Each structure stands twice: as C-alpha cells, then as structure tokens.
Amino acid sequence: MANMAQAIRMALHYGEAHLGVKDIFGQDVGAPLGGAFTATQGLKTTWNSPLDERGIIGMAMGIAMTGERCVAEIQFCDYIFNTIDLLKIAGNTLWVTNGQYPMPLVVMTPVGAGIRGSIYHSHSFDAWASRLPGWKVVMPSTPHDAYGLLISAIKDPNPVLFLIPKALMRVRGEELIPGEPREEKELKSMVDAPIGDRSKWKPRWPELQDLAIPIGQAQITRPGEQITVVSYGRHLLVCNQIADDLRSDGISVEVIDLRTIYPYDWQTVKASIQKTGRAIFVNEDTEVTNFGEHLAYRATQELFYELMARPLVIAGKNVPGIGLHPNLEDASIPQKHEIETAIRAVVAETP
C-alpha cells in the first residue's frame, strides 16, 4: 500500500499526464530533491522556485489567470502566512472579474505538528484557511483520500488549498489506489528514487486510474450510536483508534472524517448528531477561533433541542508556538488519552 507522499506523487503524475497540469513548482520541488517529503520525485513538469513564498503564490495566480492548471507548493505551511493578502486576492478574483478569470490552481502545503519540528515547522493552517472566501480547503487522512482529493482539486476551476498532515507523510494506507500494485516493495521500486545518484533515474509509473473524491463530501469511518466525533487529518486516525478501543467498553462512537474543511459536509455531520445527540470536534489547530468552534456553534444553534450534552471542541493549546522537546509538543496538541476522556465524559452526561 502507498504512503501519503507516494499517493500525492502518483496523483500529480496523473494530473500532468491526463488533466493538463503543466507546472508543479516550489522550493526544492524539482530535481534532485523532489520536495522536502519527496512528494514530487520523478514528475516531468516540476521546477524549483526561489525561496520566496509570495513569488510562488503570485506565479501560480498568473499561470491560472491564463487558463492553465498548475500546482504550487509552500514547503511548510509555517511560511505561508506572509502570502495571506495574495491568497485573499486569489479567492476573490473570479467574483471581482464577474466570472472572466477563473483561478484553477492548487496550493499544497504540509501542516501540523507530529514531526518534532519545533517553532518553525509545527504550525496548523486549517482555521486560517477557512477564513479565505473563494477557496476550497481539503485535508486528507489517508493515502487513498490524498490521491482522490488531489485529483479533484486539480480538476476544480476554483483555487484549492490542499493541506497535507506532516505526521502522515510516511504512513501507509489500508486501501489500494486504483492502478497501484498490491506489493509495497514493487511500488517502491517503481516510484521511489534511489538513495545516492539520481541523475539517470526515471520512475516507472503504474497504470493509474481516475479517482475523484468529491470536494465537500465527508465520510463516516466508524459507525456508532452514542456520540459523534468529527475530525480530519492525522487526528482522524487517532479518533478511529479510540472508537475501536471503546467498543469493548460498550461505548459506541461514530467518527466522521470531514475531509473538506470548506465547503464542509454539514448534512452528514447534522444527521449523525441528530442520531447520537452528542458531539465532539477534534483537530490540532489552536483552540481560540478554531474551525471546530464554528462547527460546535452551528450544532448548538441548529440542533439545540436535540442535543443530550454540550458539544465539545478538543484542539491545540493557544500557545505562541510548539517547543522542540517531545513533552512540550505533546502538551500543546490533543493526545489520545485527552480525547478518550472527553468522549467518556460526554457520553456519561444526561440531559
């Protein structure tokens, strides 16, 4: 099974082979490195940009305005903050030009903690991204979804932010990507560049197939009856584990992978909360003005009389940064035991 970096690489190859992608670029995106996480190794249309995030976003906007499709990478989301004004303009361009200039670009960037990246490589960006009107924002939790969501992002005529959980880049999936060989070693020999001299290496791409996971469609990853847990990215996998563990204690947890932060699938979330009467929203962005707060607010406003307990948001601490020491990082973002304790407490509440 592919890991997430391999899945992204294969989706980008499909994009340049079948969807008209002519430019994939960013810092160290081209040869010989193929990206900080090797997610762009072996692709034909990659090139290295200067270390200039504003230049990368500006170039992507210019390419998109000509009608061409491109994928730009900001090497870590920690360095995307100086492009906020450009992202805002990219999001409103179609509207302010009365539909004359579509913006078919994808900006992908690794997000979140989990790699012991300390202050400058541990930021989240999902809450900030949700405040950029005109953008679609997705975050996969599995390689299969990364492949399908990236293909949908490339096809979309709107600007799409493709947020990649840093901690999941090397995590293998449980579901085959269409066309992917079943054996891990075979896939590695086909698409992973060797260590050392890569000057003559060329990938042997599998016969990859289209897989367009619709943007805006959530997925129930664990069905349950007593409480709804909504998450995305790497904490979705943690929530799945907790749901599996709690089943032996007679606690039935329904887990929803939001997959798209905007436009999000409220109908799936709403139907689940109406069934369970309880809800917790989990992600690792900071707890103040967290996107989960919006979901909790909407749940309270629309489903107040159907709730059996107060909705909770489990999120990262509102601290200036995440420290390098493992204890500092673990204290800053939600841990498995914290989420499990919250689930038990909410299930135990009675109206």
Backbone torsions as a table, in degrees:
resi	resn	phi	psi	omega
1	MET	NA	142.3	-179.5
2	ALA	-70.9	149.8	167.0
3	ASN	-89.0	177.2	-173.3
4	MET	-67.7	-37.8	178.4
5	ALA	-61.5	-42.7	178.0
6	GLN	-65.4	-39.1	179.9
7	ALA	-63.3	-42.6	178.2
8	ILE	-63.7	-43.2	179.3
9	ARG	-59.1	-43.7	-179.1
10	MET	-69.6	-37.3	177.3
11	ALA	-64.6	-39.6	177.7
12	LEU	-66.2	-39.0	175.7
13	HIS	-61.9	-43.7	177.8
14	TYR	-60.4	-39.0	180.0
15	GLY	-63.3	-42.7	-179.0
16	GLU	-78.0	-23.6	-180.0
17	ALA	-85.4	-29.7	-171.4
18	HIS	-129.2	-17.4	-171.5
19	LEU	-116.5	9.2	173.2
20	GLY	82.3	16.6	176.7
21	VAL	-72.8	123.9	-177.9
22	LYS	-115.3	-11.6	-179.6
23	ASP	-141.4	121.7	171.5
24	ILE	-125.0	115.0	-168.2
25	PHE	-149.8	164.5	-179.2
26	GLY	155.2	-178.2	-179.4
27	GLN	-65.8	120.8	177.9
28	ASP	63.5	17.3	-178.8
29	VAL	-71.9	-35.2	-178.8
30	GLY	-83.2	-170.4	178.6
31	ALA	-65.9	149.9	3.1
32	PRO	-91.0	-13.4	-171.7
33	LEU	-74.3	-45.4	-176.6
34	GLY	73.1	36.1	178.1
35	GLY	92.1	152.3	-179.1
36	ALA	-59.8	-28.6	179.4
37	PHE	-110.1	13.7	179.1
38	THR	63.1	22.9	-176.1
39	ALA	-78.7	-5.2	179.6
40	THR	-123.8	20.7	177.7
41	GLN	-63.2	138.4	168.7
42	GLY	78.6	1.7	-177.9
43	LEU	-82.4	148.9	-173.2
44	LYS	-79.9	-29.3	-169.7
45	THR	-105.1	16.5	-178.7
46	THR	-82.4	148.9	171.8
47	TRP	-152.7	153.0	-176.7
48	ASN	-88.5	128.5	175.7
49	SER	-94.6	166.0	168.3
50	PRO	-63.2	165.4	176.3
51	LEU	-78.1	80.8	-173.0
52	ASP	-153.8	93.0	-176.3
53	GLU	-60.6	-39.9	178.6
54	ARG	-65.8	-35.0	176.0
55	GLY	-66.3	-39.3	179.8
56	ILE	-63.1	-48.6	-179.2
57	ILE	-67.1	-42.0	178.3
58	GLY	-61.1	-41.8	177.7
59	MET	-63.5	-42.6	179.3
60	ALA	-61.4	-42.2	178.4
61	MET	-62.5	-42.4	179.9
62	GLY	-63.9	-43.6	178.0
63	ILE	-61.4	-45.3	-178.3
64	ALA	-64.0	-36.3	-179.7
65	MET	-64.5	-22.7	176.5
66	THR	-83.4	-3.9	-179.8
67	GLY	95.5	-1.0	179.4
68	GLU	-86.3	153.5	179.2
69	ARG	-98.6	134.4	179.8
70	CYS	-142.6	161.8	174.8
71	VAL	-127.3	119.0	178.8
72	ALA	-109.9	143.3	179.2
73	GLU	-118.4	132.0	164.2
74	ILE	-97.0	120.1	-166.2
75	GLN	-54.8	-40.1	171.5
76	PHE	-139.1	141.2	-177.5
77	CYS	-63.9	-19.0	177.7
78	ASP	-56.7	-20.4	-176.6
79	TYR	-110.6	15.6	179.8
80	ILE	-92.0	-11.0	-171.8
81	PHE	-66.5	-25.2	178.8
82	ASN	-81.5	7.9	177.3
83	THR	-113.0	8.4	-172.5
84	ILE	-55.2	-42.3	-178.7
85	ASP	-64.7	-36.2	177.9
86	LEU	-70.2	-39.0	176.9
87	LEU	-62.4	-38.6	177.4
88	LYS	-62.1	-44.0	179.2
89	ILE	-65.1	-42.0	178.3
90	ALA	-59.8	-36.4	-179.2
91	GLY	-71.7	-27.6	-177.2
92	ASN	-105.2	2.5	-175.1
93	THR	-60.8	-45.8	-179.2
94	LEU	-61.2	-39.2	-178.1
95	TRP	-70.1	-47.7	-175.3
96	VAL	-72.5	-18.7	176.8
97	THR	-97.4	12.7	178.1
98	ASN	55.7	39.3	175.5
99	GLY	83.7	6.6	-176.6
100	GLN	-79.7	-26.5	-175.9
101	TYR	-125.6	91.4	171.7
102	PRO	-63.0	163.2	-176.4
103	MET	-131.8	70.4	-175.0
104	PRO	-81.2	65.0	-179.3
105	LEU	-120.2	154.7	174.6
106	VAL	-120.7	129.6	170.9
107	VAL	-112.4	116.2	178.2
108	MET	-109.9	143.0	-178.9
109	THR	-155.4	137.4	176.9
110	PRO	-73.0	139.5	-174.8
111	VAL	-131.4	159.7	169.8
112	GLY	87.3	177.6	180.0
113	ALA	-96.1	-161.1	176.7
114	GLY	102.4	-5.2	178.9
115	ILE	-117.7	13.4	-177.4
116	ARG	55.6	50.1	-175.6
117	GLY	-91.6	-3.9	176.6
118	SER	61.8	-155.4	-168.8
119	ILE	-58.4	-42.3	-168.6
120	TYR	-100.4	5.7	179.4
121	HIS	-142.7	35.1	-177.2
122	SER	-136.4	7.2	-177.9
123	HIS	-67.3	155.1	163.8
124	SER	-104.6	162.7	-178.3
125	PHE	-138.2	1.7	-172.4
126	ASP	-66.2	-39.8	179.4
127	ALA	-66.3	-44.3	176.3
128	TRP	-59.3	-44.8	-176.9
129	ALA	-62.5	-34.7	-178.3
130	SER	-67.6	-13.3	-179.6
131	ARG	-99.1	18.0	179.8
132	LEU	-109.8	87.6	-178.2
133	PRO	-56.9	140.6	-179.7
134	GLY	97.8	-17.1	178.1
135	TRP	-94.9	145.3	164.7
136	LYS	-98.6	143.8	-173.0
137	VAL	-132.6	122.1	-179.6
138	VAL	-126.6	151.4	174.4
139	MET	-145.1	110.9	-179.6
140	PRO	-80.1	158.9	175.0
141	SER	-117.5	-7.9	179.9
142	THR	-136.6	157.1	175.7
143	PRO	-59.4	-39.3	179.5
144	HIS	-59.2	-46.1	179.1
145	ASP	-70.0	-34.4	177.2
146	ALA	-60.3	-43.4	178.8
147	TYR	-62.8	-51.1	-175.6
148	GLY	-69.6	-38.2	179.7
149	LEU	-71.7	-34.9	178.6
150	LEU	-68.2	-39.0	176.1
151	ILE	-63.2	-41.8	176.8
152	SER	-63.8	-38.3	179.2
153	ALA	-63.7	-41.2	179.6
154	ILE	-64.8	-38.4	-179.0
155	LYS	-72.0	-24.5	-170.7
156	ASP	-70.6	137.9	178.4
157	PRO	-77.3	-7.1	179.8
158	ASN	-97.9	160.3	173.0
159	PRO	-68.3	136.2	-177.3
160	VAL	-127.4	129.0	171.4
161	LEU	-93.1	121.5	-179.4
162	PHE	-108.1	99.8	-175.6
163	LEU	-91.9	125.0	-174.1
164	ILE	-111.8	119.3	177.6
165	PRO	-63.5	117.4	-178.1
166	LYS	-55.3	-41.1	-174.5
167	ALA	-68.9	-13.6	-177.4
168	LEU	-103.4	2.4	-175.4
169	MET	-58.2	-33.9	-177.6
170	ARG	-106.4	11.0	-179.9
171	VAL	-87.9	128.3	-178.5
172	ARG	-84.4	150.1	-178.6
173	GLY	-87.0	177.8	178.6
174	GLU	-115.1	3.2	-176.1
175	GLU	-132.1	131.2	-177.8
176	LEU	-70.5	138.0	170.0
177	ILE	-77.1	138.2	-178.0
178	PRO	-55.9	119.2	-179.0
179	GLY	97.8	-11.4	-179.5
180	GLU	-73.4	135.6	175.1
181	PRO	-65.2	148.2	-175.0
182	ARG	-71.4	-33.0	-176.6
183	GLU	-84.1	129.6	-179.0
184	GLU	-59.6	-43.9	-178.4
185	LYS	-63.8	-37.3	179.7
186	GLU	-65.0	-44.6	178.5
187	LEU	-61.5	-44.6	-179.4
188	LYS	-59.2	-42.3	-179.5
189	SER	-67.2	-22.5	-177.4
190	MET	-87.5	-40.0	-168.2
191	VAL	-120.0	-9.3	-179.6
192	ASP	-97.0	127.7	178.0
193	ALA	-69.2	145.8	179.9
194	PRO	-72.3	157.8	172.9
195	ILE	-73.8	138.0	-179.3
196	GLY	102.8	-139.8	-176.2
197	ASP	-69.4	119.8	179.8
198	ARG	-114.0	9.5	-171.8
199	SER	-61.9	-29.4	-178.1
200	LYS	-109.5	3.2	-177.8
201	TRP	-77.6	137.4	172.7
202	LYS	-134.6	139.0	179.9
203	PRO	-71.9	156.7	170.8
204	ARG	-113.6	93.4	-172.4
205	TRP	-70.6	138.1	172.6
206	PRO	-63.9	166.9	175.6
207	GLU	-78.8	78.8	-173.8
208	LEU	-73.6	150.2	-177.5
209	GLN	-118.9	162.4	178.1
210	ASP	-67.5	137.5	172.8
211	LEU	-148.8	97.5	-177.5
212	ALA	-104.2	98.2	173.9
213	ILE	-77.5	120.8	-173.7
214	PRO	-59.4	131.7	172.0
215	ILE	-68.1	132.4	-178.5
216	GLY	95.4	11.3	-179.2
217	GLN	-119.3	112.8	177.5
218	ALA	-78.7	172.1	179.6
219	GLN	-138.3	131.7	173.4
220	ILE	-81.9	112.4	-176.5
221	THR	-93.9	-22.4	174.2
222	ARG	-140.3	112.3	177.6
223	PRO	-72.8	144.8	179.9
224	GLY	-159.4	175.2	-172.5
225	GLU	-123.8	-20.3	-169.2
226	GLN	-102.9	-26.2	-178.4
227	ILE	-157.1	144.7	176.8
228	THR	-101.8	127.3	175.2
229	VAL	-117.6	120.0	-177.5
230	VAL	-109.6	126.4	-179.7
231	SER	-150.1	-175.2	176.4
232	TYR	-165.6	167.1	179.6
233	GLY	65.7	-147.1	-171.4
234	ARG	-71.5	-27.4	179.8
235	HIS	-73.4	-15.3	173.4
236	LEU	-61.8	-40.5	179.5
237	LEU	-66.6	-36.2	176.6
238	VAL	-64.4	-43.8	179.4
239	CYS	-63.7	-37.2	175.4
240	ASN	-60.6	-44.2	179.8
241	GLN	-61.9	-42.9	-179.9
242	ILE	-63.6	-43.0	178.4
243	ALA	-59.7	-41.1	178.3
244	ASP	-65.5	-41.0	-178.8
245	ASP	-66.7	-41.2	-174.6
246	LEU	-74.4	-16.9	180.0
247	ARG	-59.7	-35.4	-179.7
248	SER	-70.0	-18.1	176.7
249	ASP	-95.6	8.1	177.6
250	GLY	79.5	17.1	178.3
251	ILE	-104.7	120.9	-173.8
252	SER	-101.2	109.6	-174.5
253	VAL	-109.6	126.6	172.9
254	GLU	-95.8	121.5	-178.6
255	VAL	-108.0	130.8	178.2
256	ILE	-116.6	125.4	172.1
257	ASP	-90.1	108.9	-176.3
258	LEU	-63.6	-37.9	178.9
259	ARG	63.2	-48.0	176.0
260	THR	-111.8	120.9	177.8
261	ILE	-78.4	-35.2	172.4
262	TYR	-155.1	130.8	-2.3
263	PRO	-77.7	122.9	-172.3
264	TYR	-83.6	159.2	-174.4
265	ASP	-88.8	79.5	-177.9
266	TRP	-66.2	-32.8	-176.1
267	GLN	-63.1	-39.7	177.4
268	THR	-66.8	-42.7	178.7
269	VAL	-63.7	-46.1	-177.9
270	LYS	-61.6	-46.9	-179.1
271	ALA	-61.6	-37.9	179.6
272	SER	-67.4	-44.6	-180.0
273	ILE	-65.5	-36.3	176.6
274	GLN	-62.8	-31.1	178.7
275	LYS	-76.7	-44.5	-173.0
276	THR	-91.7	-29.7	-178.3
277	GLY	77.9	3.1	-178.0
278	ARG	-143.0	149.2	-176.4
279	ALA	-151.5	140.2	171.8
280	ILE	-131.9	138.1	-179.7
281	PHE	-116.4	125.3	-170.4
282	VAL	-124.4	126.5	168.4
283	ASN	-160.3	174.4	-173.1
284	GLU	-104.2	0.1	174.9
285	ASP	-67.2	162.8	-174.6
286	THR	-64.0	147.2	-168.7
287	GLU	-70.3	-23.9	179.9
288	VAL	-85.1	126.3	-172.4
289	THR	54.3	41.5	176.7
290	ASN	-77.3	148.5	179.7
291	PHE	-62.7	-31.7	176.0
292	GLY	-61.0	-28.9	177.0
293	GLU	-63.3	-38.7	177.1
294	HIS	-62.7	-44.1	179.9
295	LEU	-64.4	-40.7	178.0
296	ALA	-64.7	-40.2	177.4
297	TYR	-61.3	-46.1	-178.6
298	ARG	-65.2	-40.4	177.6
299	ALA	-59.8	-41.7	179.9
300	THR	-67.3	-42.2	-177.8
301	GLN	-67.5	-42.4	-173.6
302	GLU	-92.9	-23.8	-171.9
303	LEU	-124.4	21.0	-173.5
304	PHE	-51.8	-46.2	-174.4
305	TYR	-80.7	-3.2	176.6
306	GLU	-105.8	-7.2	-179.6
307	LEU	-80.1	139.7	177.4
308	MET	-103.0	-6.6	178.7
309	ALA	-158.5	162.0	-179.6
310	ARG	-69.7	137.9	174.5
311	PRO	-68.0	144.9	178.8
312	LEU	-119.0	150.8	170.8
313	VAL	-116.9	121.9	175.5
314	ILE	-107.7	112.8	-171.7
315	ALA	-144.0	179.5	179.1
316	GLY	-69.0	152.5	178.0
317	LYS	-68.4	147.4	-179.0
318	ASN	-84.1	70.1	-178.7
319	VAL	-110.6	157.3	-177.5
320	PRO	-61.4	-26.5	-179.9
321	GLY	-169.9	173.8	179.6
322	ILE	-106.4	125.0	-176.4
323	GLY	-75.2	164.0	-178.2
324	LEU	-73.4	-38.0	-177.0
325	HIS	-62.6	136.7	-179.8
326	PRO	-51.3	-37.6	179.6
327	ASN	-63.5	-37.4	179.1
328	LEU	-68.9	-43.2	179.0
329	GLU	-65.1	-46.3	-178.2
330	ASP	-63.6	-31.0	179.0
331	ALA	-77.2	-14.1	-174.4
332	SER	-94.8	-22.4	-175.8
333	ILE	-126.9	156.4	-175.7
334	PRO	-58.8	133.9	177.1
335	GLN	-108.0	161.6	-174.9
336	LYS	-56.3	-44.2	-176.4
337	HIS	-66.8	-32.0	178.0
338	GLU	-66.7	-43.7	-179.3
339	ILE	-65.7	-43.8	179.7
340	GLU	-62.2	-42.9	179.0
341	THR	-60.8	-42.4	179.3
342	ALA	-64.3	-41.4	179.0
343	ILE	-62.1	-45.8	179.6
344	ARG	-60.4	-41.2	-177.1
345	ALA	-67.2	-42.5	-178.6
346	VAL	-69.8	-39.4	177.0
347	VAL	-62.8	-33.6	-178.1
348	ALA	-76.7	-17.6	179.8
349	GLU	-66.6	144.1	175.8
350	THR	-122.6	146.9	-178.2
351	PRO	-63.2	NA	NA
